[in-house]
Amino acid sequence: MEKDLILKSGDIVGKSYAELGYQSLRSLGNEIKELIDQRKIPKEPWQNVTIKIFLAQIAAMDSNNYKNNCGVGEREGRIYSEFVRERNFDLAHGIGRSGDVNAIQPKAIGSSLVVQLTKFLTLHAFKIMGLNCIKDALVLPLATGMSLSLTLLTLKDQYPEREYVIFSRIDQKTCLKAIKTANLTPIVVDPIEDGDELITDVEQIEKILDERSSEILCVYCTTSCFAPRGYDKIIEVAQLCKKYETPHFINNAYGLQCGRVSNDINLAVKKGRVDVLISSTDKNFMVPVGGSIIYGPKKKDIVEKVNKNYPGRASGSAVIDLFLTLLQMGEDNLRALLKERKENFKYLFENIQTVLEKYGERVLISKNNKISMACTLKNLPDGYDPTFFGSYMFSRRVSGLRVLKAGPEKEVGGVKFKNYGSHSDNYSHLPFFTVAAAIGGTQKEIDVFLKRLDEALAKIHSKPDHVEPEESKEDCKEPN
Ligand SMILES: *Cc1c(COP(=O)(O)O)cnc(C)c1O
């Protein structure tokens, strides 16, 4: 409300009280002004009331909420259900225009403002997370896999004669399916065993580039993965990509939360070639599944091409979720969450070791993975199926734990793999299980998990029969 109007209300409620009310509204307005001016995540979280007022102002700027607006087009942002209206804060136009998903939509100036602000806040979040080389970003309402495909297709558009993707093997089905959906052919490079860890076979990648770089669309690296695979050696790969003039594509699904990964990305950009990166919004920023960020170290490059290639408009949900989350989190809390995650990893590592030792197991050391850790299951009683341990833990309300054992050959995305899930045909330390310390997890959860792990292993060792699936506990296995 305008100052005059508020002070006028002093005639009704008393001048000095109206002045107080005005001060409060003004400081709230200043926060909004600062956001638009600075284009940064506020240092301290915004209060609910600030967010509500801002959202209402934004919605009022969109044509579907103009008073007495008369819509005569086929896309007028009409919402039938009140629940749906509420869930979308009266925003109905989504993002972009059919020609460019990042374009300003004149009918929806409020929504367009949110899209642009979210991009700036995301770039600021990257800096807070240690990534300081990123110049352009796009938040899309596509989960990571679809964004991987879309970006590969956009690269392919630039290099239509190139068919192959050098794929540093990671056993995450989406990764291969994304290549397949883009109608490309992966050349799988298995990681090599180094101590307990599986690391990028840089030599093999160079060999392929040396022989046939003109056919290679990109080298596809992944910087967040289940242990014992380390995140890829992207600095070395970036140098190769520069030398062989081949695009470097990085799947950084949940790597934003790890400062070391960010640091390596900075160095890879500085010393070599990195074209584009993709991260999940849910895995890094604690929002529901459904969004991802495509970003890169250059303006007017691949991210801009993805904007233009994207067919049609897009849902605004992923953008709004990220926008509101960053406002409610604030810079201070984001930093605190990152710090807590790092400490939790250390805490989990030290304390899980103590539990495992009692049963003759240990953590498999994977120096280049600071999110996920793998632990041996080599001492289970004879004949005991390690996957029963996984379903037992899931039925005891432990989610996220994954058990890997030697398995039959499996076809994923048209490629045959041995021991799929372990990132390697013949890793030495099967079976094992993995757990992770991810953003938002708490030390309390780790304590409860360790207690349940201890109880489960004790029971398996004393009465293995009691820990076998009764009816169809296989169904209890956590889906991947
Ligand atoms: C989660 C994940 C994906 C798939 O992400 P979606 O958001 O489910 O599409 C791809 N690659 C890696 C490494 C992941 O962790």
The ligand as a Gaussian input file, in Angstrom:
#p B3LYP/6-31G(d) Opt

LIG

0 1
 C       19.212000     -39.366000      -9.866000
 C       20.168000     -39.546000     -10.961000
 C       19.757000     -39.523000     -12.292000
 C       18.327000     -39.478000     -12.685000
 O       17.658000     -38.420000     -12.226000
 P       16.103000     -38.210000     -12.377000
 O       15.973000     -36.921000     -11.671000
 O       15.407000     -39.343000     -11.723000
 O       15.796000     -38.128000     -13.825000
 C       20.723000     -39.613000     -13.273000
 N       22.021000     -39.747000     -12.959000
 C       22.442000     -39.797000     -11.691000
 C       23.894000     -39.952000     -11.414000
 C       21.538000     -39.692000     -10.645000
 O       21.963000     -39.748000      -9.394000

